[in-house]
Amino acid sequence: MMDDYFQLTEKMSWQDLGNGIKRQILGYDDTVMMVKVIFEKGAVGSLHHHPHVQTTYIESGVFEFFIDGRSQVLKKGDSCYVSSGAIHGCTCIEAGMLLDVFSPSRRDFLEGY
């Protein structure tokens, strides 16, 4: 659990996930987590699923999202919702940043962070 009310981006570390993707974990507790994710053009967030509910806001760039067999191109200002267990992923068409919110918190993201 975070022990501070404020998270300053310049003080938060980044995880290099490889293949043109980096993430920065922001505020979280057991029930919710916010994560910033940067994608280089052409980077792919592979199809996967998890028990967490997820909402994603496109801060910048253009992405093609795939959720449970449907696809949609999303750009700055758009968002999407991923229900628990839904198979989802994305391809970055134009380099950008996503803001993901998970409930409950992604404990797996904290391993080795």
C-alpha positions as CSV (number, residue, x, y, z in Angstrom):
1,M,0.0,0.0,0.0
2,M,1.2,3.5,-0.8
3,D,2.3,5.4,2.3
4,D,1.9,8.9,0.8
5,Y,-1.1,10.8,-0.4
6,F,0.9,12.4,-3.3
7,Q,2.8,10.6,-6.0
8,L,5.2,13.0,-7.9
9,T,5.9,11.6,-11.4
10,E,9.6,12.6,-11.3
11,K,10.0,10.5,-8.1
12,M,8.2,7.4,-9.4
13,S,10.3,4.7,-11.1
14,W,9.5,3.2,-14.4
15,Q,9.6,-0.5,-15.3
16,D,10.9,-1.4,-18.7
17,L,8.7,-4.3,-19.9
18,G,10.6,-4.7,-23.1
19,N,9.3,-4.5,-26.7
20,G,8.7,-0.8,-26.5
21,I,6.5,-0.7,-23.4
22,K,7.2,0.9,-20.0
23,R,5.0,1.3,-17.0
24,Q,4.9,3.6,-13.9
25,I,2.8,2.5,-11.0
26,L,1.1,5.5,-9.4
27,G,-1.3,5.5,-6.4
28,Y,-2.7,2.2,-5.1
29,D,-4.1,0.3,-2.1
30,D,-5.7,-3.1,-1.9
31,T,-8.8,-2.0,-3.8
32,V,-7.6,0.2,-6.7
33,M,-4.4,0.9,-8.7
34,M,-3.5,3.5,-11.3
35,V,-0.7,2.8,-13.8
36,K,0.8,4.9,-16.5
37,V,2.0,2.9,-19.6
38,I,4.1,4.3,-22.5
39,F,4.1,2.5,-25.8
40,E,6.4,3.1,-28.8
41,K,4.8,2.9,-32.2
42,G,4.2,-0.8,-33.2
43,A,4.5,-2.1,-29.6
44,V,1.9,-4.8,-28.8
45,G,0.1,-5.4,-25.5
46,S,-0.4,-9.1,-26.0
47,L,-3.9,-10.6,-25.6
48,H,-4.4,-11.7,-22.0
49,H,-7.0,-11.8,-19.2
50,H,-7.0,-11.2,-15.5
51,P,-9.7,-11.2,-12.7
52,H,-9.3,-7.4,-12.3
53,V,-11.7,-4.9,-13.7
54,Q,-9.8,-2.4,-15.8
55,T,-10.5,1.0,-17.3
56,T,-8.1,2.7,-19.7
57,Y,-7.8,6.3,-20.7
58,I,-5.8,7.2,-23.8
59,E,-3.6,10.2,-22.7
60,S,-1.9,10.4,-26.1
61,G,-1.2,8.4,-29.2
62,V,-3.5,6.1,-31.2
63,F,-4.1,2.4,-30.3
64,E,-6.2,-0.4,-31.7
65,F,-7.8,-2.2,-28.7
66,F,-9.1,-5.8,-28.8
67,I,-11.6,-6.8,-26.1
68,D,-13.5,-10.1,-26.2
69,G,-13.4,-10.4,-30.0
70,R,-14.2,-6.8,-30.8
71,S,-11.7,-4.1,-31.9
72,Q,-11.7,-0.4,-31.9
73,V,-9.2,2.3,-32.7
74,L,-8.9,4.8,-29.8
75,K,-7.1,8.1,-29.7
76,K,-6.3,10.8,-27.1
77,G,-9.3,11.4,-24.9
78,D,-11.0,8.1,-25.6
79,S,-11.3,5.3,-23.1
80,C,-12.3,1.6,-22.7
81,Y,-13.6,-0.7,-20.0
82,V,-12.4,-4.3,-19.6
83,S,-14.6,-6.6,-17.4
84,S,-13.1,-9.2,-15.2
85,G,-11.8,-12.2,-17.2
86,A,-12.3,-10.5,-20.6
87,I,-9.5,-11.3,-23.2
88,H,-7.9,-8.0,-24.3
89,G,-4.8,-6.4,-25.7
90,C,-3.8,-3.5,-27.9
91,T,-1.4,-2.5,-30.7
92,C,0.1,1.0,-30.7
93,I,-0.5,2.7,-34.0
94,E,1.0,6.1,-33.0
95,A,3.3,6.3,-30.0
96,G,1.5,7.3,-26.8
97,M,0.6,6.9,-23.2
98,L,-2.3,5.0,-21.5
99,L,-3.6,5.5,-18.0
100,D,-4.9,2.2,-16.6
101,V,-7.0,1.8,-13.5
102,F,-7.4,-1.6,-11.9
103,S,-9.7,-2.9,-9.2
104,P,-8.7,-4.7,-7.1
105,S,-5.0,-3.7,-7.2
106,R,-2.6,-5.6,-9.4
107,R,-0.4,-7.3,-6.8
108,D,1.5,-9.0,-9.6
109,F,2.7,-5.6,-10.8
110,L,4.4,-5.0,-7.5
111,E,6.6,-8.1,-7.6
112,G,10.1,-7.0,-8.2
113,Y,9.1,-3.3,-8.4
